[in-house]
Amino acid sequence: MTALIALATTIGLALTLLTATAAPAAAADLLSQGKPVTSSSTENTATPASAAVDGNTGTRWSSTFSDPQWLTVDLGATATISQVVLRWEAAYARSFRIQTSDNGTAWTTVHSTTTSTGGEQTLDVNGSGRYVRLYGTQRGTAYGYSLWEFQVYGSGEGTPPGNGIPDPTTASLEAAYGPLTTATYTVPSPSGYGSGTVTYPTASGSYPGIVLMPGYQGTQQNLQWLAPRLASWGFVVINVGTNTLTDDPESRGRQITAAGTQLLALGDAPGNPLSGKLNGTLGATGHSMGGGGVMAALRDDSRFRAGVPTAPYHPNGNFSGVTEPTFFLTCQSDSVAHGNTYAMPWYNSMSQAEKLYIEVPGDHLCPMTGYGDKAKQGKWMVSFFSLWLRADTRFSPFLCGPARDADKNDTSLVTHWKDTCQF
């Protein structure tokens, strides 16, 4: 008996030591929030795919009312996936699979069920991949599939490769062109706007889309300098002409939405050079009334995930409800749309958005082709869109941190800088 007690004590002590010295399991990180996301369909513009990964349980993605349907998030780099959380709206999936992929084409199933009852589901999985997909095969109701949130947890998330985009430097971002070769395509039948020229990377892969909108009496020439610069850093850019030269800011906002819709449709349609080039994420930039149009698009169309209004003008705009990241670029000597009149009050009213405000020397034309310091303006815009449309954190230091300070503190370059860093 004494020997047995001694043996039990020894075993218990050994187990205690093993427990005490064992390394704790690494906590899983939320990898999916804010990342590019695509879906097989959406019920309407108020329920986009992006709403499922925005961290807001008051917004949702919903599909059309048919089977099958899918929702795919691009994590930006290969990661080890340990858990998926589904927060269903009333319209749930009875049968679905969770799948991972390295390339977005070949899929591996890591969870499958035919007896789901909806609600909030926490699924422990074991897999890896850059892409994670919910693939629904049978609806639980007569409606579509609807998720408040689609959350992917895991570890090993790397810096997004950005379709072969090298690490940015001050010199490379201030150059007139980025690292990717580009080509142009004229939209043959613009729908809802006047004209469109698309500049896109010729490399394989899919990219965010950006709409460029001119100002009053303006044409595509207004922002022609920006299209190839953005495209060569990994964006599909449509530079549009308006229905009429005098269209007001609200009309320009609707035309931004129309151009974004057609750009995504071209990406989904075979037989044109944009086929497969769009990843479903949209942004917009515009000058003057076009900048007011950008604000209207951010307010009204949840597909637009970031905006850069430049010298924006909108005399009746209320944009306190805008929640998407917004970069206001204004001109110190602007007598038409000074930042103190429009952009700064909007900035101050947007309590739920990540924001950047930069005022530079020059008059109302300072963001247009042929005016202002395009090396600096281009660096800021490329960095802003790369961070917020592609979740590429390599560009963040040029907006927040030491790489930013040389610009921010140069009074000959910047006359007012305000932001919500750190982002």
Secondary structure, 3 states (H helix, E strand, C coil): CHHHHHHHHHHHHHHHHHHHHCCCCCCCEECCCCCCEEECCCCCCCCCHHHHHCCCCCCCEECCCCCCEEEEEEEEEEEEEEEEEEEECCCCEEEEEEEEECCCCCCEEEEEECCCCCCEEEEEEEEEEEEEEEEEEEECCCCCCEEEEEEEEEECCCCCCCCCCCCCCHHHHHCCCCCCCEEEEECCCCCCCCEEEEEEECCCCCEEEEEEECCCCCCHHHHCCHHHHHHCCCCEEEEEECCCCCCCHHHHHHHHHHHHHHHHHHHHCCCCCCCCCEEEEEEEEEECHHHHHHHHHHHHCCCEEEEEEECCCCCCCCCCCCCCCEEEEEECCCCCCCCCCCHHHHHHHCCCCCEEEEEECCCCCCCCCCCCCHHHHHHHHHHHHHHHHHCCHHHHHHCCCHHHHHHHCCCCCCCEEEECCCC
